[in-house]
Amino acid sequence: MPKCDYPKCSGTGTIVSRLSPEGFLVGTGNKAYSFREAYKRFTYCEDHHDELMKSVWNRVRTSDEKGDDHVAPTAI
């Protein structure tokens, strides 16, 4: 089983996600024809995946910090 990609976590990664450990989508840099090809994949343990999802949805629901250049996961 793969290791969790969250920093300093030694747990087993069981959930594949397109969210980076910082909670953003990260492009592959390759010419892509689909969402699957366009963004890097990460693997997380259940606890860290839940934590990332909560932080993303909290960020999407608040009106502040929308001026950055990161693509919101809900934009795709």
Residue pairs with C-beta under 8 A, 6 or more apart in sequence:
1 12
1 13
1 14
2 12
2 13
2 43
3 9
3 10
3 11
3 12
3 13
3 43
4 10
4 11
4 12
4 13
4 43
4 44
4 45
4 48
5 13
5 21
5 42
5 43
5 44
6 21
6 44
6 45
6 48
6 52
7 21
9 44
9 45
9 48
11 45
11 47
11 48
12 45
13 43
13 44
13 45
14 43
14 44
14 45
14 46
15 43
15 44
15 45
15 46
15 49
16 41
16 42
16 43
17 41
17 42
17 43
17 44
17 49
17 52
18 25
18 35
18 39
18 40
18 41
18 42
18 73
19 25
19 42
19 52
19 53
19 56
19 73
20 26
20 40
20 42
21 42
21 52
23 52
23 55
23 56
23 59
24 70
24 71
25 39
25 70
25 71
25 73
25 76
26 39
26 40
27 38
27 39
27 40
28 37
28 38
28 39
28 40
30 37
30 38
32 38
35 76
44 52
56 72
56 73
59 65
59 72
60 72
60 73
60 74
